[in-house]
Every structure is written in C-alpha cells, then in structure tokens.
Amino acid sequence: MPLSQRTLIILCLIVTVNAAGCSGDQDPRVQVRVTSLGVPGTPWHDFWLRFAAALEQHDKAAEIDLDLFIAGELGSEESALANLRRGRIQIGGFALQGVATLVPELNVLLAPYLFDSREQAAYVMDHYLSDAYARLFAEKGLTLVQWSEVGWFYIYAKKPLLTPAASTGIAMRASNALGSRYFAEAIGADLIPLSFAEVIPALQTNLIESGQTGVGMYTLAGIARAAPHLILTRHAFDMGPILANKRWYDGLSDRQRRLIFDSIESAAVNRTLIRAALDDYFRNALPAMNVTVHELTEAQQAQWRAVSLPTHQKLLHDTGGQAAHIYALVQRGKAEFSTATAARRVAPMEGRNE
C-alpha cells in the first residue's frame, strides 16, 4: 500500500475518533413538553412561567427545547396524563383527583380531616409520603418531581351551612374522589356527581345548591358569584403532583437533568408563594365579590369532624392496594410532627431558664 494512501487512512481514522469523542462530550438537544391545566394569573400557572425563565438562564448553550402547554391546550387532564405516560409529553402538573384514577392510593390524601394544619400536611408529605408515592408512580412509568399545594377544601353554598345538620338533604356536587363523595354522604347531603365544567350551570339552574373546592377555583371559576357563602370547614387538604415520564427522565444525562430540574423552584419556595396567593384571595378578592366567609367555631368544627372521620375505614377498604400502608405512614408522620412542634415550644423556655 503506498505511504500516501496509508497516511490518508490513518488521518481519516483520527478525524473519525475525534469527532466521535466530541459528540460524546455534547449531549443531544432535549425536547421538553410541559402540560398543565393552570388558569393564567394563578400561582400554579405562574410556577411554569418561572420555570421557563429559569431554564433560559441556565441553558446557555440552548440544549433544551421547551414547549409550554400550561393552560389546557392539550385537552383534558385524562388525555394529558395518557400522553405523559406514552412519552409524548415529558413533564406535567396534575390535580390529585385526576391522577387518583391511575394511582388509587392518592384517594387517602383527601380523606376528611386527615390533616389538622397545612404545616402538618407539608411535614408528613415531605418526610413520610413522598417516597411511598414515588414508588407507586414509578410502577406506572412516572417519576414524582414534587408536590404543589392547592390548599384547603371548603364548602360553598347558596346559603350558610354551618353544621352537618344544616346540610341534610342539600344537593351537593362532589368530584369522583372518594374522600369528596364520602364526606358529602357523611354529612347527609344529596350527592350530585358532576364534572367541574358543569358546576356553574348546575348552580344557576338549582340542580345543586353547594359543593366542595379550594378558595382558588372558588374565586377564579365564577363559583363565588353563584354560591356566595364559603364555609371554612377545612375538611381536606389538596395538593397536586408534578410528574415526569420515567423512561424519558431516566434517559437524561446528569447534566441535562440538572439543567432542567434545577430550574424548577423548590417545593418550599413554591409552597410559600401559593399560600401567599391563597391568603390574598381572602383579603382582597372575596370581599370585592361580596362573598360571606363563615369561620366556624370550635364546637361547629367538631361536629363536622365527628360525622366524617368514620369514613376513613370505608375509604381505605374501597381504595385497596397500599392505602392502609399510606394511612399508617400519615399517622406516624402526624405523631412525629406533634412531638417536634411540642419540642420547639419548650426549647425557648428552657433557654431562658439556663
């Protein structure tokens, strides 16, 4: 073989190896489609806008192709969840009730009066439930990114319903979530199953007189004008999971994963912003809409709890799967939270006595 030809072959091999090495150092571009049903102007919608802005700052090499579909552009939540599992969507924020059709154990979280405070709920989720639910999501091909608070569920109505006795026979809309249905049944209401889109027409035609939701949707969806009484039962604490397609997530390089998920603000920061927004609805939005907010007395609150707590065992039985295990973790977490809270109260007193 002539020297010039051999040299040419060697040079070609060197160029090929170097090109392969260079391409190995640079990850291919990643497409990230995000879905959510957030209402523009709400903290849940703004969360994704902040994510996009942060990713733009982190992704200097423009390796990530981000597409946001965060106002319901991709259809129903059921459709979005199916597309996430198929890999057509990579990340999504979902309502607890919707994902419970896939992971029934999520029904446990909406059991009436499961949590006593939002601080307690956050502690139990962070320290006891996230890992357990992450395993259940993984079995469905999903990776749990974090939780996004939605807040307390209240009763809205056309007239004050301050005790369970006042709710007897009242036509109440309830979602498909077991906790919502069993709560309505326990207080003696006439349960009317309706989709959320049907709530306003049903109130306007007197098909229903009341329902259950958080202050965000009550304020923004127009329910407040059709049912101007909000009764602060705080009977369930709602939170939605942010999920990623597991196969896609596992296929990311470490650098890609850092670029994307370091751009998502922490659950603690998100929680603080959401709580501030919910509190603002009470301070400003509801008074402007002439809503009557009913804060219950301890005696009234005790009546709601007493009639609805017995639904827990039925809910666990009907949910099945790992529901009993999840419920046991909740009780352990609540006990630990109580101990930690008591210790924090005692500590300053001990310090002053030293």
N, C-alpha and C positions, 0 to 999 in steps of 0.2 A: 504493500500500500504506500503510495507516495507520501512524503512527510507533510506536504501542504494539506492533503486531504485528511490525514490523521489529526493534524493540528486543528483543522476546522471542526472535526467531530468532537474533539475534546472541548474546544471553546463552546460549541453548542450545548454540550452536557453541562458545562459550568454555568452557562446562562440559564438553562432549564432548572438546575438545582437552586440557583439563587432566586429565580422567580418563584419557585415553589416555597422557598423559605420566607420570602417577602409576603406572599399571600397568606402564609400560615400565621404571620405576625399580625395581620389585619383581619379582624372578624368581618364577615359579610354583613351588608346592611340588614337591619331587622325591621320588619313591619309590625307595628303595634296598633291594633284597632281596639278602641275602648268604647264600651257601651254602658248606658245608664238611662234611667227614666227621670232624672232630676229636672225640677222646674227652674228655669232661668231666674237668677236673683236669690235663690235659696242657698244655704251653706253647703248642701250636698252637690249642687251644680257647680258652685264656685270652687269646690275642692278639686275638681278635674281641671278647671282653668288654671289654678295654681300649679298643678302637676305639669301641665303643658309648658307653662312659663319656666318652671324649674328645670325641666328636661332640656329646654332650649339653651339654658345657661350651661348645663353640664355637658351637653353633647356638642362640643366644639367642632368635632370632625363630621358632624351631620351623618352619623351612622344609623340613627333611629328615624324611621318614617312613622310619624304619629298621626293617626286619624281619630278624631273625637266624634262619637255619635252619642251624645250625653243628654239629649232631650227627647228620647223616644223615637229617633229617626229610623231605627231598625225594627220597629214593630213592638209587639207585646213582650213582656218580661219572659214569658214562657218560650217564645221564639228566640229571644236573645240568649237565654240560658242554654237552649239546644245548640245554637251556633257557637257558643263558647266551648261547649264540650266537644264539638266537631272540629274545633280549631279555626273556624272562620273568623272568630273574634278571639283576641288574646287576653283581655282584662275586662272585668265588668263589676259594677256596683249593683247590688240586688236587694230587694226587700225580703225580710225574714219569711213572710207568708209565702212568697213565690218559691223560694228555694226549699221550703219545707216539703214541697211536693216531691223533691228529689232526695232530700235528707230529712226524713220524718222526725228525727230526734230534735230538730230545731223547734218543734212544737213545744218542747219543755220550757223554752225561754219565755213563752207567752202565757204560761200557767198563771192564773190570777194570784196576785200578791206573792209572787215568787221572791221579789226583792223589796227591801224596805227603803232604800235610797239609791240615788244614781251613783253615789260614791261606792256603795256596797256592790252594785251591779258591775261597775267597772273593775273593781278589785277581783271579783270572782271570775269575770271573763278573762282578765289578764293572767291570773295566777292558776286557774283551775280548768277553765273550759276551752280555751283556745287550742291547746294541744289535742284534746279529745275530739273536738270538732274538725281539726285539721286532718286527723286520720280518717274520719268519716267522709270528708270532702275528697281526700286522695283516692278513696275507693271508687269514687265517681269520676275520676280523671280530672280533679280540680285541685288547685293549690290555694290555701287560705292566705291572703296577703295581710289583711287586718279587718277590724270591725269599725263600722261607722255608726255612731249613736243616732237614733231618731227621737228618742225621748219617751216620756210617759204617755200612756193611753189614758184618755178621759172619756166621759160620756157627754155627747152633745144631744140636745133635745129642744123641742119647741116650747117646753115648759120646765120648771125646776123639778128635778128628780133627785131629791136629797137623801133618800133612803131606798133600800131594796123594795120595801112595801109600796113606795110610790111608783115603782117600775112594773108592778104586776099587771100583765096584760098589755103593756105598751109595745107597739110594733117597733122592733129594734133591728136595724141592719147589723149583720155580723159577717166577717170575712170567712173564708174557708179554713182559717187557722183554728185548730181545736180549742185553744185557750179562749179565743174570742167567742166561739159558739157555746162552750160550756159555761162561760161567765154569764152570757145572756140567759141561758136556761136556768142557771142557779138563782138569778135574781127574779125569776118569774116573768121575764119579758116574752113577748111573742116574737120568736126568731124569724127574721126575713132574710134569706140568703140573696145577696145582690153583688154584682161587680161594683167596683168603685165608680165607674163611669155612670152607673145608674142611680147613684145616691141623690144627686140634686133633683132630677125629675121625680124620684120617689118621694122626696120631702115636699116638693111643690104640689104633688097630687095627693098627699096624705097617705100614700102607701106605707110609709114609715114615719115615725114621729121622733126617732132617736137613732143613735149609732155610737160607734167607738172609734176614736182615732187620736193621733197626736196633734198638738197645737199647730204644727207647721201646715199640715194638709187641711186642718180645720180652717185656718186663716186664709190660705192661698187658693184653695179649690172652690171657694164660694159657699162652703157649708155654713159658715158663720152667719150669713145673711138669711139662710133658710131655716136655721135652727139656732137662735140667738142665746141659748143658755148652754154654758160649758161647766160641767160639774167635775171638780178636780178629784176624781176617785183614785187616780194614780194606781190603777189596778193591774197594769202590765208595763214592762219597760222594754221598748222596742229598739232593736239595733240591726243593721243590715251588714252582711258580709261583702267584702271586696275580694273577688276571686280571679284567679288566672288559670288558663288552660295548662294542666300539669305537664303534658308532653312538650308543649312549647317552652314552658318555664325551665324544665329540666334540660332542654337542649340549648339554652343560652350559655354563652361563656361567662366566666366570673365577671369580666369587665362589662359585658352587656347587662348582666343582672344588676351590677352596681349602678350603672348609668340610669337604668330605668327605675329601679326601686329605691335608690337614694333620692330620687326626685319626688317620690310620694311622701308627703309630710307625715310625721309620726302620728300614731293613734292619739297620743296625749295632746298634741297640738290641735289636731282635728276636733277632738272632743271639746276642748276649751272654746274653740270658735263656734261650734254648733250650739253649745249651751248658751253662749252669749247671744246668739241669734234667737234662740227659743225664748230666752228671757225678754228680749226686745219685743217679741210678738205680744207678750203680756203687758209690757209697759206702754207700748205705743199703738200697735196695730189693732188690738181688740177694743180698746176704748174708742178708737176712731170709728169702729164698726158698730158701736152701741151694743156690744156683747155684754151679757151679765155673767160674770165669772163667780162661781159658787165654791168658796173654800169650805170644806167640811169640818165640822167639829170632831174631836176625838171620838165621841160617842157615835156619831154618824159613820165615821170611817170604820169603826169597829164592827158595825152592822154589815157593811159591805164585805169586810174580810170574813166575818163569821159564816156568811152564806156561801161564799165562793171557794174558800180553802178546801172544803171536802171534795172539790172537783179534781184535785191533783191525782189521786189514785186512779180515777177513771181515765184521765188523760194519759197517764203512764201506761196503763193497760192497753188502751186503744192505739197508742203510738207504737209500742213494742220496740224491737231492736235493742239499742243501747240506751233507751230512755231512762230506765231505772238507774243505770250507772251514771248517766249525766246528772240526774236529780240528786244522787248521793254526793257527787262532786260539788254541786251547788251548796248543799247543807254543810259540807266540810269547809268550803270557802267562806260561807257566811259566819261560821263559828270562829274561824281564824281572823276574819275581819273584825268581829266584835272584840276579840282578845287584843288585837293590835290597836284598835281605837281606844279601848279602856287603858291600855298601857300609855298611849300618847297623852291621855288626860291626866294620868297620875304623875308622869315624868316631871312636868314643871313644878308641881307641888313638892316633889322630893328634892328638886334642885334648890328651892328656896329654903328648905329646912337644913341644908348642909352648912 
